[in-house]
Amino acid sequence: MDTIKVHVNDSTVDLPVKSTINDMLRHLQIAPKGIAIAVNAPAPGAETAVSREIVSRQQWSRYTLSDQQNITIIKATQGG
């Protein structure tokens, strides 16, 4: 099976090619409630510069991850 490597919160994870954000969360056994996902994306007009973008929850099942992509999982916390 062909795989890709993605970097999730500074850890490297092997996933099948064409994995989506939902696939990654299942693989990592992370419940989707209370989290946000940020991914690296090409900066407009730049060949090598990268920016971060939040992927809306509605897109998680359609957003296909790329080899060597950086992903940040942001967990909501409570406190006072």
N, C-alpha and C positions, 0 to 999 in steps of 0.2 A: 504494500500500500504506500502510495506517495504521501509524504508529510511536509509540513511547513513548520518553521520555528517562529514563535512570536514571543515577545518580551512583555510579561504581565507583572506590573509592580516590581520590576527588577529581578524577576525570575524568568528563566527560559522554559517554554512549554512547547512540546511537540504535538501537533494536531494534524488530522487528515487535510489534504488539499481541499479547498472550497468550503472550509469550515466557516460558520457564521458566529456572531457574538453569542447567540443562544447555545450553539454547539460547544463553544469554549466554556461557558458558564456551567453547562452540564458536566463537561470533562473535569472541571475544577471543583465540582460539587458545591457551587455557590448559588444560593437562592437569589433570584432577581429582585426580591423586595428590598427597598431601601438603598439601592445602589445606583450609581451613574457610571457610564463608560465614556472615557476620553481616548481618542486614537490619534496617532500622528497622521497628518495629511499634508500634501504638497502646498507650500505657500503660494498664493497667486503670483504668477509672473516670475517665479524663481525655480531654477532647476534642482538645486540641492537644499534650499532652505525648507524647513518643516515647521508647521504650526500644529497646535492641538485643537481638536474639535470634539464637542460632546455629541454622541450619537443618540438620537431619541429612542426611547424604548420601543416605539412602533417600528423602527428600522432594524432592530436586533436580529430578527429572523431572516432579513434580506441582505444585511451588511456582510459581505464576504471578506474575510481577513486575508492579508498578504504575508508572504514570507518575510521575516525580519521586522515585522511591524511592531511598534511600541504601543502598548495598551495600558491605561491606568484605570483600575477599578476604585471608585470613590465610594466609601461606605458612610451613610448618614450616622451620626452619633448624637446621643442626647446627653445633656449635662447642664449644670448650672453653677 
